[in-house]
């Protein structure tokens, strides 16, 4: 048997705000809050379900430099351009990482500057 991806942990200056952003992006809900200020979000099924949860842990100064991990998202109930507009309205910002303009994805940053990609292919929710 192989391992299963259960959660991703993200350093955050403001865990509540970043959790709210990603919960809106992914249609997740808050699953729990810890005494240290961490906030965990995930699908209705919760931890261990079909999709991983995200845990936003408080840090005074997130690690500088390029992240070695980023999140890719796909639209589920609209096309890529409509989803791009929704993400921008939630607080995402375009990010330039040297794209040519011919890519089938958009590179964005969340409110704390973490890069993520909006892919073109529409997936079932």
C-alpha positions as CSV (number, residue, x, y, z in Angstrom):
1,X,0.0,0.0,0.0
2,X,1.2,3.5,-0.8
3,X,1.0,6.7,1.3
4,X,-1.9,9.1,0.9
5,X,-1.5,12.9,0.8
6,X,-3.5,14.0,3.8
7,X,-2.6,17.6,4.4
8,X,-0.4,20.5,3.3
9,X,1.1,22.9,5.8
10,X,1.6,26.5,4.8
11,X,3.6,29.1,6.9
12,X,1.5,32.2,7.2
13,X,1.7,35.7,8.7
14,X,-2.1,35.7,9.2
15,X,-3.5,32.2,9.3
16,X,-7.1,33.3,9.6
17,X,-7.0,35.5,6.6
18,X,-5.1,33.0,4.4
19,X,-7.4,30.2,5.5
20,X,-10.4,32.3,4.6
21,X,-8.9,33.0,1.1
22,X,-8.1,29.3,0.4
23,X,-11.4,28.1,1.8
24,X,-13.2,30.4,-0.6
25,X,-11.0,29.3,-3.5
26,X,-11.5,25.6,-2.8
27,X,-15.0,25.6,-1.3
28,X,-13.5,24.2,1.9
29,X,-14.6,24.9,5.5
30,X,-12.7,25.5,8.7
31,X,-12.1,22.1,10.3
32,X,-10.3,23.4,13.4
33,X,-8.2,26.0,15.2
34,X,-5.3,25.2,17.5
35,X,-4.1,27.2,20.5
36,X,-0.9,28.2,18.6
37,X,-3.1,30.1,16.0
38,X,-3.0,27.4,13.3
39,X,-6.2,27.0,11.2
40,X,-7.0,23.8,9.3
41,X,-9.4,23.9,6.3
42,X,-10.7,21.0,4.3
43,X,-13.6,19.5,2.5
44,X,-16.8,18.4,4.3
45,X,-15.4,14.9,4.7
46,X,-12.6,16.4,6.8
47,X,-9.1,15.1,7.5
48,X,-8.4,11.7,5.8
49,X,-11.2,12.2,3.2
50,X,-10.7,12.1,-0.5
51,X,-8.9,15.5,-0.7
52,X,-6.1,16.8,1.5
53,X,-6.6,19.5,4.1
54,X,-4.6,22.7,4.4
55,X,-3.1,23.8,7.7
56,X,-2.0,27.5,8.0
57,X,0.5,27.8,10.7
58,X,1.5,31.2,12.2
59,X,5.1,32.4,11.6
60,X,6.4,35.9,12.2
61,X,8.5,35.8,8.9
62,X,7.7,33.1,6.4
63,X,10.8,31.5,4.7
64,X,12.1,34.0,2.1
65,X,12.9,32.9,-1.5
66,X,11.2,30.7,-4.0
67,X,8.9,28.2,-2.6
68,X,9.6,24.6,-3.5
69,X,5.9,23.6,-3.4
70,X,2.9,25.3,-4.9
71,X,-0.8,24.5,-5.3
72,X,-2.5,23.9,-8.7
73,X,-6.2,24.4,-8.9
74,X,-8.7,23.6,-11.7
75,X,-12.1,25.2,-12.3
76,X,-15.1,23.0,-11.5
77,X,-18.3,24.9,-12.4
78,X,-17.1,27.5,-14.9
79,X,-14.4,28.0,-17.5
80,X,-10.9,29.1,-16.8
81,X,-11.4,32.8,-17.5
82,X,-14.5,33.1,-15.3
83,X,-12.6,31.3,-12.5
84,X,-9.6,33.6,-13.0
85,X,-12.0,36.6,-12.4
86,X,-13.4,35.0,-9.3
87,X,-9.9,34.3,-7.9
88,X,-8.8,37.9,-8.6
89,X,-11.9,39.2,-6.8
90,X,-11.0,37.1,-3.8
91,X,-7.6,38.8,-3.6
92,X,-5.3,36.7,-5.8
93,X,-2.8,38.7,-7.9
94,X,-1.1,37.8,-11.2
95,X,2.5,36.6,-10.8
96,X,5.2,36.8,-13.4
97,X,7.6,33.9,-13.3
98,X,8.8,34.2,-16.8
99,X,5.7,32.9,-18.7
100,X,5.7,33.3,-22.5
101,X,1.9,34.0,-22.7
102,X,1.3,30.7,-24.5
103,X,0.8,28.6,-21.3
104,X,-2.5,26.9,-20.6
105,X,-2.4,28.1,-17.0
106,X,-2.3,31.4,-15.1
107,X,0.3,31.9,-12.4
108,X,-1.1,33.8,-9.4
109,X,-0.2,34.7,-5.9
110,X,-2.4,34.4,-2.8
111,X,-2.7,37.4,-0.4
112,X,0.6,36.5,1.2
113,X,2.5,36.1,-2.0
114,X,2.5,32.3,-2.3
115,X,2.4,31.3,-5.9
116,X,-0.3,29.0,-7.3
117,X,-1.5,28.1,-10.7
118,X,-5.0,28.0,-12.2
119,X,-5.0,25.3,-14.8
120,X,-7.3,25.2,-17.8
121,X,-8.9,21.8,-17.6
122,X,-12.3,21.7,-15.9
123,X,-12.7,19.0,-13.3
124,X,-15.8,17.5,-11.8
125,X,-16.4,18.8,-8.2
